[in-house]
Amino acid sequence: MKRIWACGLWLMLACAGAWGKTPPPIHFLVSASPATARPGEIVTVTVKAQVDSGWHVYSVVPTPNGPSPTNIAALSLGTPAGDTTEDAVVRRLDPNFGATVGFHEHAATFTRAFRVSATAPPSALSAGTANVSVHYQTCNASICLPPTDIVLSVPLAIEAGPIRAEYARPPRARAAPVFPSPSGGSGLGWFLLAAMGAGLLAIATPCVFPLIPITLTNFVKQSGGEKAKLVRLSTGYALGIVALYVALGGIVAVTMGATGTNRIAANPWVNLGEFGLFVVFALSFFEAIQIRLPGNLGALQQNARKHGGLAGLALLGVTFVLGSFTCTAPFIGSLLVAAAGGTYGRPLLGMLVFALAFVSPFFVFAAFPQWIERIPKGGVWLARFKATLGFLELAAALKFLSNADQVWNWRVLTQPVLLAAWAMIFLCAALYLSGLLRFGIVAETEAANAPVPLSRKLTAGEFALATLYCFWGLAGRPISPYVGAFLPAPGYGGVALAAENSGLPWLSDYKTALAQAKAEGKPLLIDFTGVTCTNCRLNEKNIFPRASVQSALANYVRVQLYTDRGGRDLANQQLQQAKFGDVALPLYGVIDPQTEAVRGKTEGVQTPGGFAGFLAQNSAPLAKRGELQESAGAAGAAWAAYSPASVAQAAQSGKPAIVDFTAKWCVNCKEIEHDVLQNPAVAPILAGQFVTLRADLTQWSSAPSVALQKQYKFGALPTIIFLDKAGHEIKPLRIVGRLSVADFQKRLQAAQAAG
């Protein structure tokens, strides 16, 4: 019965097994510019690659001991005049290589400049074509094809004549934009929610709110009661508004780049400017000063009306945006500062969500025009709302001043000072809403003994509670981490609140921490943080003190590296960029102290369970993981180097053998070796009941590697074969690509049964 079961399993695996050559999953189209060149001129070769679904080709940037980079290696009629460049590349931390790896999916474009050889024959003496050599490697989720060199033919005619000026020098190389890994984008949901909230709040400002019913009423009159026309008018108007805000986000994304907003947000001069800007707008909201827009704005509006059509409506929307700038600028400025998340798309996406929320009344009231008459009129209530926003502007302004204070190390706005300043601002807001503090239009038009409605009393009560909460913190009582995130770090300026507890100690120098981690045999946890980073403070106050996180942190040597104060912090930022391919804050990375290889990373606002899980997952040093691959552990197999002699010895041992064909550039090989071969349910069986051999085919085209490929007829990695006790391959059990532990265990059982 056992023999029948083994034969059935053997046949089932034979159907599932696959071996042989895999069709190339990538297809090339090559061109040259100019198509007709002269000796000594620069020719730009462009190679466009179409990559099959599920596959990817690697970046031109090499990864040490990693996959083979793509390269336009040679042109038969010229010599290289620059490096190979690429279009947008996805970068992702790959723990198997311990580094950030770049790759392309679906499509990629590679270019390289070559100088035509002075001895290149004219087309009359040649075929009018040239050969281009391309080096590349492709992988999918299961297998990696070996690094490949392919020769492509490109139409290129050579004519006699002097060098033309436009082809005398190679084009200036441009850095390829980096698309974030699909796992990136920390805190994006909260950011978009804040963008929507900012857009809705901006509607209620005095520069915007009164204009909405006026504009919509005009559209109703122009439509003549025709609902479809009303929708077109409102949509065209709204599109102009959305287009301007999205253009602003696009300008920020292009000029600052993927990480430029981080640097801008941390710049003390920018923070000082934001402080001044917010104070000016607060004074404007208090009606202490008046901000006037350029006089030619009215002329622009008149031109828009004359133009008519959709373009004219869109231009009217643009003038609406410019006219309301004094009220919307604080919201826009705060939103763009909050966009410092390390990705190109965040400013663009944030402004799109803000704009859609901002123009939502035009869509809603176009669909339900009967609601327009219910919109409340402007008046004293709107002036009071504006002044209330002014108090919030002042509180926000102090946060920007605090950022500059910390970067320049003034040590003036400490936690107690900032809490006391906020308490005074909130107290004034409560008195204003209660009618006890009066100024501006409210003082001029409303009687001193006018009754206070319930809504104002409730809002005044909220500001009063905020005042008491600030005094609560000043008294040394614990405060919410969501409030503490906006305050300077504990102990800044030599003053710390009594309730602050730093918990486990953190080092502040990378080299010192690395040496200590080596000495203690612990992995190194790096906390990349900044004095201007609110989310950093939130994690430090809300996540780090948790008992589950503290116990996990104790398994690490911990170092906290600031990246936003200039000077020595620049080296920390460069370290973050080099190791993790990102400068977003906060970022937490684990380094193996023996090899300095990256074990893992996480970024953005954390959850207690998620961060504790991240720490637990990476608590074992990467070097120990690597050691298991080369030598026998307590229950692991010792992998001997493959050779004809080792195969003969395996046959004499009376045990079946397993041969793992691998390479340093094969990511799937590394994953199967770690996840399957070292699995606790597999490793003891391999160690006790099999002879384990490993063949390193990193030099894929070398004579020994080619001989093995021909002998065993395979063309992709990982490939794992089983040899019976006589040294012959059990072909139905062959493995090409990744597989689960359960499937591998079935093959082990079948190999033992096959004898």
C-alpha positions in Angstrom: 0.0 0.0 0.0 2.8 2.4 0.9 4.4 1.6 -2.5 1.1 2.5 -4.3 0.7 5.7 -2.4 4.3 6.7 -3.2 3.8 6.0 -6.9 0.7 8.1 -7.0 2.4 11.0 -5.4 5.4 10.5 -7.7 3.1 10.7 -10.8 1.3 13.8 -9.4 4.5 15.6 -8.9 5.6 14.6 -12.4 2.6 16.5 -13.8 3.4 19.5 -11.7 7.1 19.6 -12.5 8.6 21.7 -15.2 12.1 21.9 -16.7 13.8 23.2 -19.7 14.1 26.6 -21.4 11.7 29.4 -20.5 10.7 31.7 -23.4 12.1 35.2 -23.0 9.5 37.3 -21.1 10.9 40.6 -22.5 10.8 42.0 -26.0 12.9 44.9 -27.4 12.5 47.6 -29.9 15.7 49.6 -30.7 16.2 52.9 -32.5 19.0 55.4 -33.1 18.9 59.2 -33.3 20.0 60.5 -35.7 19.2 57.7 -38.1 21.9 59.0 -40.4 25.1 60.0 -38.7 28.6 61.1 -39.6 32.0 59.9 -38.2 32.7 61.6 -34.8 29.0 62.5 -34.1 27.0 61.4 -31.1 24.3 58.8 -31.7 21.7 58.2 -29.0 20.6 54.6 -28.9 17.1 54.0 -27.4 16.0 50.5 -26.3 12.3 50.1 -25.4 11.5 46.9 -23.5 8.0 45.4 -23.2 8.0 43.1 -20.2 5.4 40.3 -19.9 2.9 40.5 -17.1 4.2 39.2 -13.8 7.9 39.7 -14.8 10.3 42.6 -14.2 13.7 43.7 -15.6 16.3 45.3 -13.3 17.5 48.9 -13.2 20.7 50.2 -14.7 22.0 50.9 -11.1 23.9 47.9 -9.8 23.2 46.3 -6.4 26.3 44.8 -4.7 25.9 41.0 -4.7 22.5 41.6 -6.2 20.7 41.1 -9.5 22.4 41.9 -12.8 21.8 45.5 -13.9 20.5 46.4 -17.4 23.1 47.9 -19.7 23.3 48.9 -23.4 26.8 47.6 -23.5 28.1 48.3 -27.0 27.4 49.7 -30.5 29.3 48.1 -33.3 30.0 51.4 -35.1 30.8 53.5 -32.1 32.2 53.8 -28.6 30.3 54.8 -25.4 29.9 58.5 -24.7 28.0 58.2 -21.4 26.3 55.7 -19.1 23.1 53.9 -19.8 20.1 55.8 -18.4 16.5 54.7 -17.8 13.0 56.1 -17.3 11.0 55.9 -14.1 12.1 53.1 -11.9 10.5 51.4 -8.9 12.8 51.0 -5.9 12.1 48.6 -3.1 14.0 47.3 -0.1 14.8 43.6 -0.8 15.9 41.8 2.5 17.3 38.9 0.4 20.0 41.2 -1.0 20.1 43.5 2.1 19.7 46.5 -0.1 17.3 48.6 -2.1 16.8 47.1 -5.6 15.4 49.0 -8.6 13.3 47.4 -11.3 10.8 48.0 -14.1 7.5 46.3 -14.7 5.4 46.2 -18.0 7.6 48.6 -19.9 11.0 50.4 -19.7 13.1 52.7 -21.8 16.9 52.6 -21.8 19.2 55.1 -23.6 22.9 55.5 -24.1 25.0 57.9 -26.2 27.7 56.6 -28.5 30.3 58.4 -30.6 30.5 57.1 -34.1 33.9 55.8 -34.9 36.0 57.8 -37.3 36.7 54.6 -39.2 33.0 53.7 -39.6 32.3 52.9 -43.3 29.7 54.9 -45.2 26.4 53.2 -45.9 27.4 52.7 -49.5 30.1 50.3 -48.2 28.0 48.8 -45.4 24.5 47.4 -44.7 23.2 50.7 -43.2 22.7 48.9 -39.9 24.6 48.5 -36.7 24.6 46.0 -33.9 23.6 46.9 -30.3 24.6 44.7 -27.4 22.2 44.7 -24.4 22.8 43.0 -21.1 19.8 42.3 -18.8 18.2 40.0 -16.3 14.5 39.2 -15.7 12.7 37.6 -12.7 9.1 36.9 -11.7 7.6 35.9 -8.4 8.8 32.3 -8.9 12.0 32.1 -11.0 14.9 34.2 -12.2 16.3 33.9 -15.7 20.1 34.2 -15.8 21.8 37.4 -16.9 21.5 37.6 -20.7 23.4 39.3 -23.5 21.5 39.9 -26.7 22.5 41.5 -30.0 19.9 43.7 -31.7 20.0 45.3 -35.1 19.4 49.0 -35.4 19.0 51.0 -38.6 21.9 53.4 -38.7 23.3 55.0 -41.9 26.8 56.6 -42.0 27.5 59.5 -44.4 30.6 61.5 -45.0 30.9 65.1 -43.8 31.9 67.3 -41.0 30.5 66.9 -37.4 27.2 68.8 -37.0 26.9 71.1 -34.0 23.7 69.5 -32.7 25.4 66.0 -32.6 28.8 67.1 -31.4 28.1 66.5 -27.7 26.2 63.8 -25.8 22.9 64.9 -24.3 22.8 65.9 -20.7 21.8 62.9 -18.6 18.7 63.3 -16.4 18.1 61.4 -13.3 15.2 59.0 -13.7 12.2 59.7 -11.4 11.6 57.1 -8.8 8.2 55.6 -8.3 7.7 54.4 -4.7 7.2 50.7 -4.0 3.5 49.7 -3.7 4.1 49.3 0.0 5.1 52.9 0.4 3.0 56.0 1.2 2.9 55.9 5.0 0.0 58.0 6.5 -1.5 58.7 3.1 -5.0 58.2 4.3 -4.7 60.7 7.1 -3.0 63.2 4.8 -5.8 62.9 2.2 -8.4 63.2 5.0 -6.6 66.4 6.2 -6.6 67.7 2.7 -10.3 67.2 2.4 -10.9 68.9 5.8 -8.8 71.9 4.7 -10.8 72.3 1.5 -14.1 72.2 3.5 -12.9 74.6 6.1 -11.7 77.0 3.4 -15.3 77.2 2.1 -16.4 78.8 5.4 -13.9 81.7 5.2 -15.2 85.2 4.6 -13.4 85.5 1.3 -15.2 82.4 -0.1 -18.5 81.8 1.6 -20.4 84.9 0.6 -19.4 84.5 -3.1 -20.8 80.9 -3.4 -24.6 81.8 -3.4 -23.9 84.9 -5.6 -22.1 82.9 -8.2 -24.6 80.0 -8.2 -27.6 82.5 -8.5 -26.0 84.0 -11.6 -25.5 80.5 -13.0 -29.2 79.7 -12.3 -30.3 82.9 -14.2 -28.0 82.1 -17.2 -29.3 78.6 -17.4 -32.9 79.7 -17.7 -34.1 76.9 -15.6 -32.3 74.3 -17.7 -30.7 71.9 -15.3 -28.2 70.4 -17.8 -26.9 73.9 -18.6 -26.6 74.8 -14.9 -24.5 71.7 -14.4 -22.3 72.6 -17.4 -21.8 76.2 -16.0 -21.0 75.0 -12.5 -18.7 72.2 -13.8 -16.7 74.6 -16.1 -16.3 77.1 -13.2 -15.2 74.3 -10.8 -12.7 72.9 -13.3 -10.9 76.2 -13.5 -10.5 76.1 -9.7 -9.4 72.5 -9.6 -6.9 73.0 -12.5 -5.2 75.9 -10.7 -4.8 74.0 -7.4 -3.6 70.8 -9.1 -1.1 72.9 -11.1 0.2 74.3 -7.9 0.7 70.8 -6.5 2.4 69.8 -9.7 4.8 72.7 -9.5 5.7 71.7 -6.0 6.2 68.0 -7.0 8.4 68.9 -10.0 10.5 71.6 -8.4 11.0 69.9 -5.1 11.2 66.3 -6.2 10.3 63.2 -4.3 12.0 64.2 -1.1 12.4 68.0 -1.6 9.3 68.8 0.5 11.0 67.0 3.4 14.0 69.3 3.1 11.9 72.4 2.6 9.7 71.6 5.6 12.8 71.2 7.8 14.5 74.4 6.6 14.5 76.9 9.5 14.2 79.9 7.2 11.1 78.4 5.6 9.6 77.7 9.1 10.4 81.3 10.1 8.7 82.5 6.9 5.7 80.3 7.7 5.5 81.8 11.2 5.5 85.3 9.8 3.0 84.5 7.1 0.6 82.9 9.6 0.9 85.9 12.0 0.1 88.3 9.1 -3.0 86.3 8.1 -4.1 86.0 11.7 -3.9 89.8 12.0 -5.9 90.0 8.8 -8.5 87.7 10.2 -8.6 89.9 13.3 -9.1 92.9 10.9 -6.1 94.6 12.4 -4.6 94.9 8.9 -6.0 94.6 5.4 -4.3 92.6 2.6 -5.1 94.0 -0.9 -4.8 91.9 -4.0 -3.3 93.4 -7.3 -5.7 95.8 -9.0 -5.4 94.1 -12.4 -7.3 91.1 -11.0 -10.6 92.8 -11.9 -9.4 93.2 -15.5 -8.7 89.5 -15.7 -12.2 88.7 -14.4 -13.7 91.0 -17.1 -11.7 89.3 -19.8 -12.9 85.9 -18.6 -16.6 87.0 -18.9 -16.0 88.4 -22.4 -14.3 85.1 -23.5 -17.4 83.0 -22.7 -17.7 79.2 -23.2 -16.0 76.6 -21.1 -12.6 78.3 -21.3 -14.1 81.6 -20.0 -15.8 79.8 -17.1 -12.6 78.1 -16.2 -10.8 81.4 -16.3 -13.5 82.9 -14.0 -12.7 80.0 -11.6 -9.1 81.0 -11.7 -9.9 84.6 -10.7 -12.1 83.2 -7.9 -9.1 81.3 -6.6 -6.8 84.4 -6.8 -9.4 86.6 -5.2 -9.9 84.3 -2.2 -6.1 83.8 -1.7 -6.0 85.8 1.5 -8.3 83.3 3.2 -7.2 80.1 1.5 -3.4 80.6 1.7 -3.0 79.4 5.3 -4.8 76.1 4.5 -2.8 75.6 1.2 0.5 76.4 3.0 -0.2 74.0 5.8 -1.2 71.3 3.3 1.9 71.6 1.2 4.1 71.5 4.3 2.2 68.4 5.4 3.0 66.9 2.0 6.6 66.3 3.1 6.2 62.5 2.8 9.0 61.6 0.5 6.9 60.9 -2.7 6.3 62.8 -5.9 2.6 62.3 -5.9 1.7 63.6 -2.5 1.6 67.3 -3.2 -0.3 66.7 -6.4 -2.8 64.3 -4.8 -3.2 66.5 -1.8 -4.1 69.6 -3.9 -6.5 67.5 -6.0 -8.4 66.3 -2.9 -8.3 69.9 -1.4 -9.6 71.4 -4.7 -12.4 68.8 -5.1 -13.6 69.4 -1.5 -13.3 73.2 -2.1 -15.5 73.2 -5.2 -18.0 70.6 -3.9 -20.7 73.2 -3.3 -20.8 74.0 -7.0 -21.5 70.4 -7.8 -24.0 69.8 -5.0 -26.1 73.0 -5.6 -26.0 72.5 -9.4 -27.6 69.1 -8.8 -30.1 70.6 -6.2 -30.5 74.3 -7.2 -33.5 74.6 -4.8 -31.1 74.4 -1.9 -29.3 77.7 -2.9 -31.9 79.8 -1.1 -31.2 78.0 2.1 -27.5 79.1 2.3 -27.2 81.5 5.2 -26.2 85.1 4.5 -22.9 86.6 5.6 -22.8 88.9 8.6 -21.4 89.2 12.1 -21.4 85.4 12.5 -19.0 85.1 9.5 -16.7 87.8 10.9 -16.6 86.0 14.3 -15.8 82.7 12.5 -13.0 84.5 10.7 -11.5 85.8 14.0 -11.8 82.4 15.6 -9.7 81.0 12.7 -7.2 83.8 13.5 -6.6 82.4 17.0 -6.0 79.0 15.5 -3.6 80.6 13.0 -1.6 82.1 15.9 -1.4 78.7 17.6 -0.2 77.1 14.3 2.3 79.9 13.8 4.0 79.1 17.1 4.5 75.5 15.9 6.5 76.8 12.9 8.5 79.1 15.2 9.2 76.1 17.4 10.6 74.2 14.4 13.1 77.0 13.6 13.9 77.2 17.3 14.9 73.6 17.5 16.9 73.5 14.2 18.9 76.6 15.3 19.0 75.3 18.9 17.8 78.6 20.5 16.2 76.6 23.4 13.6 79.3 23.9 10.3 77.6 22.9 10.6 74.7 25.3 7.6 72.4 26.1 6.4 74.6 29.1 6.8 77.8 27.1 4.8 76.5 24.1 2.1 75.1 26.3 1.8 78.4 28.2 1.6 80.3 24.9 -1.1 78.0 23.6 -3.0 78.3 26.8 -3.1 82.1 26.5 -4.3 82.0 22.9 -7.1 79.5 23.6 -8.1 81.6 26.7 -8.5 84.7 24.5 -10.5 82.7 21.9 -12.8 81.5 24.7 -13.3 85.0 26.0 -13.9 86.3 22.5 -16.6 83.7 21.7 -18.2 84.4 25.1 -18.5 88.1 24.3 -16.1 89.2 27.0 -13.4 90.1 24.5 -14.6 92.3 21.6 -12.9 93.8 18.6 -13.4 94.5 14.9 -16.8 94.4 13.2 -18.3 92.5 16.2 -17.5 95.4 18.5 -18.9 97.9 16.1 -22.2 96.2 15.1 -23.2 94.0 18.1 -24.4 95.3 21.5 -22.2 94.5 24.5 -25.0 92.7 26.3 -26.2 90.7 23.3 -27.2 87.2 24.2 -24.7 84.4 23.4 -26.3 81.5 21.4 -25.8 77.9 22.5 -23.5 77.1 19.6 -21.1 79.8 20.6 -21.2 78.8 24.2 -20.3 75.2 23.3 -17.4 76.4 21.1 -16.2 78.8 23.8 -16.3 75.9 26.3 -14.1 73.8 24.0 -11.5 76.5 23.9 -11.7 76.8 27.7 -11.2 73.1 28.0 -8.1 73.3 25.7 -6.8 76.1 28.0 -7.2 73.9 31.1 -5.6 71.0 29.3 -2.5 73.1 28.5 -2.3 74.1 32.2 -2.8 70.4 33.1 0.4 69.6 31.1 2.2 72.6 32.6 1.5 71.1 36.0 3.5 68.0 35.1 0.5 65.8 34.4 0.7 63.3 31.4 -0.7 64.7 28.2 -1.9 62.9 25.1 0.7 61.8 22.6 -1.4 63.4 19.9 -0.8 66.7 21.6 2.8 65.9 22.6 3.6 65.2 18.9 3.4 69.0 18.2 5.7 69.8 21.1 9.5 69.8 21.3 11.2 66.6 22.4 11.3 66.0 26.2 14.2 67.8 27.9 14.7 70.2 25.1 16.2 73.4 26.5 17.1 71.7 29.8 13.4 71.7 30.8 11.4 68.5 30.9 7.9 67.9 32.2 7.7 65.7 35.3 5.5 63.1 33.5 8.0 62.5 30.6 9.8 59.2 30.7 12.4 58.4 28.1 12.2 54.6 28.7 15.1 52.7 27.2 18.2 54.7 26.4 19.1 55.5 22.7 22.5 56.3 21.3 23.1 59.2 19.0 26.0 58.2 16.8 25.9 55.5 14.1 29.4 54.2 14.4 29.3 54.0 18.2 26.0 52.1 18.0 27.3 49.8 15.3 30.4 48.9 17.4 28.2 48.2 20.4 25.8 46.0 18.4 28.8 44.0 17.2 30.1 43.6 20.7 26.6 42.6 22.1 25.6 40.4 19.2 22.3 42.3 18.7 20.8 43.8 15.6 20.9 47.6 15.3 17.7 49.6 15.1 18.0 53.0 13.6 15.3 55.6 14.3 15.7 58.3 11.6 13.9 61.3 13.1 13.8 65.1 13.0 13.1 68.0 15.3 10.4 69.3 12.9 8.8 65.8 12.4 5.4 65.7 14.1 4.8 62.0 13.3 8.2 61.2 14.8 7.1 62.7 18.2 3.8 60.8 17.9 5.5 57.5 17.6 7.9 58.3 20.3 5.2 59.2 22.8 2.4 56.9 21.7 4.2 53.7 20.5 7.6 53.4 22.1 6.4 53.5 25.8 4.0 50.5 25.2 5.1 47.4 27.2 5.0 45.1 24.2 7.2 47.5 22.2 9.6 48.2 25.1 10.3 44.4 25.5 10.9 44.1 21.8 13.2 47.2 21.7 15.3 45.6 24.5 16.5 43.0 21.9 18.2 45.7 19.9 21.0 48.2 20.2 19.1 51.5 19.5 20.3 54.6 17.8 18.4 57.8 17.1 19.7 59.9 14.2 18.4 63.4 13.4 18.4 64.3 9.7 16.9 67.8 9.5 19.2 70.2 11.4 22.0 70.6 8.8 25.7 70.2 9.8 26.4 66.7 11.1 22.7 65.7 10.4 23.5 65.8 6.7 25.7 62.6 7.1 22.7 60.9 8.8 20.5 61.9 5.9 23.0 60.5 3.4 23.2 57.3 5.4 19.4 57.0 5.3 19.4 57.6 1.5 22.2 55.2 0.9 20.9 52.3 3.1 17.2 52.6 2.6 16.8 54.7 -0.6 14.5 57.2 1.1 14.7 60.4 3.3 11.1 60.3 4.5 10.5 60.7 8.3 10.0 58.9 10.4 11.8 55.8 9.2 12.9 52.8 11.3 15.5 50.4 9.8 17.2 47.3 11.1 20.9 46.7 10.3 22.9 43.5 10.8 26.0 44.8 12.7 28.4 42.2 11.2 27.7 42.9 7.5 25.8 46.2 7.7 23.2 44.6 5.5 19.6 45.9 5.7 17.3 43.5 7.5 14.1 45.5 7.1 12.4 48.9 7.4 9.1 50.6 8.2 8.1 54.2 8.0 5.4 56.6 8.9 2.9 56.6 11.8 3.0 53.2 13.5 0.5 51.1 15.5 1.6 49.3 18.7 0.9 45.8 17.3 2.4 46.6 13.9 5.6 48.0 15.2 6.0 45.3 17.8 5.6 42.7 15.0 8.2 44.5 12.9 10.7 44.4 15.8 9.9 40.7 16.5 10.3 39.8 12.8 13.7 41.4 12.5 15.2 40.6 15.9 17.6 37.9 14.7 20.7 39.4 13.1 20.9 38.8 9.3 24.4 37.4 9.6 23.1 34.4 11.6 20.6 33.8 8.9 23.4 33.7 6.3 25.5 31.3 8.4 22.7 28.8 8.3 22.9 28.8 4.5 26.6 27.8 4.5 27.0 25.5 7.5 25.0 23.1 9.6 23.1 24.6 12.5 21.8 22.7 15.5 19.2 21.0 13.3 20.2 22.3 9.8 21.9 20.6 6.8 25.5 21.2 5.8 25.5 22.1 2.1 28.6 20.8 0.3 29.9 22.2 -3.0 28.6 20.3 -6.0 31.2 18.3 -8.0 31.2 14.9 -9.8 33.2 13.6 -6.8 30.6 14.8 -4.3 27.8 13.2 -6.4 29.8 9.9 -6.4 30.2 10.1 -2.6 26.5 10.8 -2.2 25.7 7.6 -4.1 28.1 5.6 -1.9 26.3 7.0 1.3 23.1 5.1 0.6 21.1 8.3 0.9 19.2 10.2 -1.7 20.7 13.6 -2.6 19.4 17.0 -3.4 21.2 19.5 -5.5 20.4 23.2 -5.2 21.5 25.3 -8.3 21.7 28.9 -7.2 23.4 32.2 -7.9 24.0 35.5 -6.0 21.8 37.4 -8.5 18.8 35.1 -8.0 16.4 36.6 -5.5 14.0 33.6 -5.7 16.9 31.3 -4.9 17.6 33.3 -1.7 14.0 33.2 -0.7 13.6 29.4 -1.2 16.8 28.7 0.6 15.7 30.8 3.6 11.9 30.2 3.7 11.9 26.5 2.7 15.3 24.8 3.1 15.9 26.4 6.5 12.4 25.9 7.7 12.3 24.0 11.0 10.0 21.3 9.5 12.4 20.7 6.6 16.0 21.3 7.8 16.2 18.3 10.2 15.0 16.0 7.5 17.6 17.3 5.0 20.4 17.0 7.6 19.5 13.4 8.7 18.2 11.7 5.6 19.7 13.5 2.5 23.0 14.4 1.1 22.8 18.2 0.3 24.8 19.7 -2.5 24.9 23.3 -3.8 26.1 24.6 -7.2 26.9 28.3 -7.4 26.1 29.5 -11.0 26.7 33.2 -10.4 29.0 33.1 -13.4 26.3 31.7 -15.6 28.2 31.8 -18.9 31.4 30.2 -17.6 32.3 26.8 -18.9 31.5 24.8 -15.7 28.1 26.5 -15.4 27.3 25.9 -19.1 28.3 22.2 -18.7 25.9 21.8 -15.8 23.0 23.5 -17.7 23.6 21.1 -20.6 23.9 18.1 -18.4 20.7 18.7 -16.5 18.9 20.6 -19.2 17.7 23.7 -17.3 17.8 27.5 -18.2 16.3 29.2 -15.1 16.9 29.5 -11.4 16.1 28.4 -8.8 16.4 24.8 -10.0 16.6 22.0 -7.5 16.9 18.3 -8.4 16.7 15.1 -6.5 19.2 12.2 -7.0 18.3 8.6 -6.0 20.7 6.4 -4.1 22.4 5.4 -7.4 23.1 9.1 -8.3 20.4 9.3 -11.0 18.0 12.3 -11.2 14.4 11.6 -10.2 13.2 13.9 -12.9 9.5 14.2 -11.9 10.5 15.8 -8.6 12.5 18.6 -10.2 11.8 22.1 -8.8 12.0 25.1 -11.0 11.0 28.3 -9.1 9.6 28.9 -5.7 7.2 26.5 -3.9 5.6 26.1 -0.5 7.0 24.2 2.4 4.2 21.7 2.1 4.9 21.0 -1.5 8.6 20.6 -0.8 7.8 18.1 2.0 5.8 16.0 -0.5 8.8 15.9 -2.8 11.1 14.8 0.1 8.7 11.9 0.9 8.5 10.9 -2.8 12.3 11.0 -3.0 12.7 8.7 0.0 10.0 6.3 -1.3 11.7 6.2 -4.8 14.8 4.9 -3.0 
